Amino acid sequence: MSETEKLLNDIRAYLRISAASASRAVAKIKLDTYEKALVYSRLDGKTSQAKIGADAQVHQTTVGDWIAEFVQAGLASPPDRYNDTHKALFTLQELGIELAGLKKRAKTAKQSQPSATASSQSPTPPPAEPSQDSVQKTLGA
């Protein structure tokens, strides 16, 4: 390895560490579920969105939406002359994200069901207006 190659490698490593450090906060927001992080981790510049979606058990349209978010957030690059598909710019480890520690996405069917606490807590009815008879009795009429 020439001195120039060594220097370029050191610069690349420094830039990568700096960029990963700066991207951690946004990554924790964007990669907030197990499935999103799994999809992100599969962005290798070669694997298709359909294959990634099938592997992660996520609809391909959702995968496409997430990938667009990752690119916009600076976490992934779009396809180019070197990569046929999108590519993650960092590993989950570099971003400080542990796949095993993330929660799985809530299913849509579960979200549409009313919760038990919501149905058991009915609002307190307003106090009844006093009747004309009770007002007259109070006044001694």
C-alpha positions as a Markdown table, in Angstrom:
| # | Residue | x | y | z |
|---|---|---|---|---|
| 1 | Met | 0.0 | 0.0 | 0.0 |
| 2 | Ser | 1.4 | 3.3 | -1.0 |
| 3 | Glu | 1.7 | 6.3 | 1.3 |
| 4 | Thr | -1.1 | 8.0 | -0.6 |
| 5 | Glu | -3.4 | 5.0 | -0.3 |
| 6 | Lys | -2.7 | 4.8 | 3.4 |
| 7 | Leu | -3.5 | 8.5 | 3.8 |
| 8 | Leu | -6.7 | 8.2 | 1.8 |
| 9 | Asn | -7.8 | 5.1 | 3.8 |
| 10 | Asp | -7.2 | 7.1 | 7.1 |
| 11 | Ile | -9.2 | 10.0 | 5.7 |
| 12 | Arg | -12.0 | 7.7 | 4.6 |
| 13 | Ala | -12.1 | 6.0 | 8.1 |
| 14 | Tyr | -12.2 | 9.4 | 9.8 |
| 15 | Leu | -15.0 | 10.7 | 7.6 |
| 16 | Arg | -17.0 | 7.6 | 8.0 |
| 17 | Ile | -16.7 | 7.7 | 11.8 |
| 18 | Ser | -17.7 | 11.4 | 11.9 |
| 19 | Ala | -20.6 | 10.9 | 9.6 |
| 20 | Ala | -21.9 | 7.9 | 11.5 |
| 21 | Ser | -21.7 | 9.8 | 14.8 |
| 22 | Ala | -23.6 | 12.7 | 13.3 |
| 23 | Ser | -26.2 | 10.4 | 11.9 |
| 24 | Arg | -27.0 | 8.5 | 15.1 |
| 25 | Ala | -29.8 | 10.8 | 16.3 |
| 26 | Val | -31.7 | 10.8 | 13.1 |
| 27 | Ala | -31.1 | 7.0 | 12.7 |
| 28 | Lys | -32.7 | 6.3 | 16.1 |
| 29 | Ile | -35.8 | 8.2 | 14.9 |
| 30 | Lys | -36.0 | 6.6 | 11.4 |
| 31 | Leu | -35.0 | 3.1 | 12.4 |
| 32 | Asp | -37.4 | 2.9 | 15.3 |
| 33 | Thr | -38.8 | -0.6 | 14.7 |
| 34 | Tyr | -37.4 | -4.0 | 14.2 |
| 35 | Glu | -38.8 | -4.2 | 10.6 |
| 36 | Lys | -37.4 | -0.8 | 9.6 |
| 37 | Ala | -34.0 | -1.6 | 10.9 |
| 38 | Leu | -34.0 | -5.0 | 9.3 |
| 39 | Val | -35.0 | -3.4 | 5.9 |
| 40 | Tyr | -32.2 | -0.9 | 6.3 |
| 41 | Ser | -29.6 | -3.5 | 7.2 |
| 42 | Arg | -30.5 | -5.4 | 3.9 |
| 43 | Leu | -29.7 | -2.4 | 1.7 |
| 44 | Asp | -26.5 | -3.7 | 0.1 |
| 45 | Gly | -26.8 | -2.0 | -3.3 |
| 46 | Lys | -27.6 | -5.4 | -4.9 |
| 47 | Thr | -30.8 | -6.8 | -3.4 |
| 48 | Ser | -34.1 | -5.8 | -4.8 |
| 49 | Gln | -36.9 | -4.1 | -2.8 |
| 50 | Ala | -39.2 | -7.0 | -3.5 |
| 51 | Lys | -36.6 | -9.5 | -2.0 |
| 52 | Ile | -36.0 | -7.3 | 1.0 |
| 53 | Gly | -39.7 | -6.9 | 1.6 |
| 54 | Ala | -40.3 | -10.6 | 1.4 |
| 55 | Asp | -37.4 | -11.4 | 3.7 |
| 56 | Ala | -38.6 | -8.8 | 6.3 |
| 57 | Gln | -42.3 | -9.7 | 5.8 |
| 58 | Val | -43.1 | -6.1 | 4.9 |
| 59 | His | -45.2 | -5.0 | 1.9 |
| 60 | Gln | -43.0 | -3.8 | -1.0 |
| 61 | Thr | -44.8 | -0.4 | -1.1 |
| 62 | Thr | -43.9 | 0.2 | 2.6 |
| 63 | Val | -40.3 | -0.8 | 1.9 |
| 64 | Gly | -40.1 | 1.7 | -0.9 |
| 65 | Asp | -41.5 | 4.4 | 1.4 |
| 66 | Trp | -39.0 | 3.6 | 4.1 |
| 67 | Ile | -36.1 | 3.6 | 1.7 |
| 68 | Ala | -37.1 | 7.0 | 0.4 |
| 69 | Glu | -37.1 | 8.2 | 4.1 |
| 70 | Phe | -33.6 | 6.7 | 4.6 |
| 71 | Val | -32.3 | 8.5 | 1.5 |
| 72 | Gln | -33.8 | 11.8 | 2.5 |
| 73 | Ala | -32.3 | 11.4 | 6.1 |
| 74 | Gly | -28.9 | 10.8 | 4.6 |
| 75 | Leu | -28.7 | 7.2 | 5.9 |
| 76 | Ala | -28.8 | 5.5 | 2.4 |
| 77 | Ser | -27.8 | 6.3 | -1.1 |
| 78 | Pro | -30.0 | 5.8 | -4.2 |
| 79 | Pro | -28.9 | 3.5 | -7.0 |
| 80 | Asp | -26.0 | 4.7 | -9.1 |
| 81 | Arg | -23.4 | 3.4 | -11.5 |
| 82 | Tyr | -21.8 | 1.4 | -8.7 |
| 83 | Asn | -24.9 | 0.0 | -7.0 |
| 84 | Asp | -27.9 | -1.4 | -8.8 |
| 85 | Thr | -30.2 | -0.7 | -5.9 |
| 86 | His | -30.2 | 1.5 | -2.7 |
| 87 | Lys | -27.3 | 1.1 | -0.3 |
| 88 | Ala | -27.1 | 1.7 | 3.4 |
| 89 | Leu | -24.3 | 4.2 | 4.2 |
| 90 | Phe | -23.7 | 2.7 | 7.6 |
| 91 | Thr | -24.1 | -0.5 | 9.5 |
| 92 | Leu | -26.6 | -0.7 | 12.4 |
| 93 | Gln | -23.6 | -1.2 | 14.7 |
| 94 | Glu | -22.0 | 2.1 | 13.4 |
| 95 | Leu | -25.3 | 3.9 | 14.1 |
| 96 | Gly | -25.5 | 2.4 | 17.6 |
| 97 | Ile | -28.7 | 0.4 | 16.9 |
| 98 | Glu | -29.2 | -3.1 | 18.1 |
| 99 | Leu | -31.8 | -5.0 | 16.1 |
| 100 | Ala | -32.6 | -7.3 | 19.0 |
| 101 | Gly | -33.5 | -4.4 | 21.2 |
| 102 | Leu | -36.1 | -2.9 | 18.9 |
| 103 | Lys | -39.8 | -3.6 | 19.1 |
| 104 | Lys | -41.8 | -5.1 | 16.3 |
| 105 | Arg | -44.3 | -2.9 | 14.5 |
| 106 | Ala | -47.8 | -3.0 | 15.7 |
| 107 | Lys | -50.2 | -4.6 | 13.3 |
| 108 | Thr | -52.9 | -2.3 | 11.8 |
| 109 | Ala | -55.7 | -4.6 | 12.9 |
| 110 | Lys | -54.7 | -4.2 | 16.5 |
| 111 | Gln | -54.5 | -0.4 | 16.2 |
| 112 | Ser | -58.1 | -0.2 | 15.0 |
| 113 | Gln | -59.6 | -2.1 | 17.9 |
| 114 | Pro | -60.7 | 0.0 | 20.8 |
| 115 | Ser | -58.7 | -0.5 | 24.0 |
| 116 | Ala | -60.2 | -2.0 | 27.1 |
| 117 | Thr | -59.3 | 1.0 | 29.2 |
| 118 | Ala | -61.0 | 3.4 | 26.8 |
| 119 | Ser | -64.3 | 1.6 | 26.9 |
| 120 | Ser | -64.3 | 1.1 | 30.7 |
| 121 | Gln | -63.7 | 4.8 | 31.4 |
| 122 | Ser | -67.0 | 6.4 | 30.5 |
| 123 | Pro | -67.2 | 10.2 | 31.0 |
| 124 | Thr | -69.0 | 11.4 | 34.1 |
| 125 | Pro | -72.4 | 12.8 | 33.3 |
| 126 | Pro | -72.9 | 16.4 | 34.1 |
| 127 | Pro | -74.9 | 17.2 | 37.2 |
| 128 | Ala | -78.7 | 17.3 | 36.7 |
| 129 | Glu | -80.3 | 20.8 | 36.6 |
| 130 | Pro | -82.5 | 21.4 | 39.7 |
| 131 | Ser | -86.2 | 21.0 | 38.9 |
| 132 | Gln | -88.7 | 23.8 | 39.4 |
| 133 | Asp | -90.3 | 22.0 | 42.3 |
| 134 | Ser | -87.0 | 21.6 | 44.2 |
| 135 | Val | -86.2 | 25.3 | 43.7 |
| 136 | Gln | -89.6 | 26.3 | 45.1 |
| 137 | Lys | -89.3 | 23.9 | 48.1 |
| 138 | Thr | -85.9 | 25.4 | 48.9 |
| 139 | Leu | -87.2 | 28.9 | 48.7 |
| 140 | Gly | -90.1 | 28.0 | 50.9 |
| 141 | Ala | -92.7 | 28.9 | 48.3 |
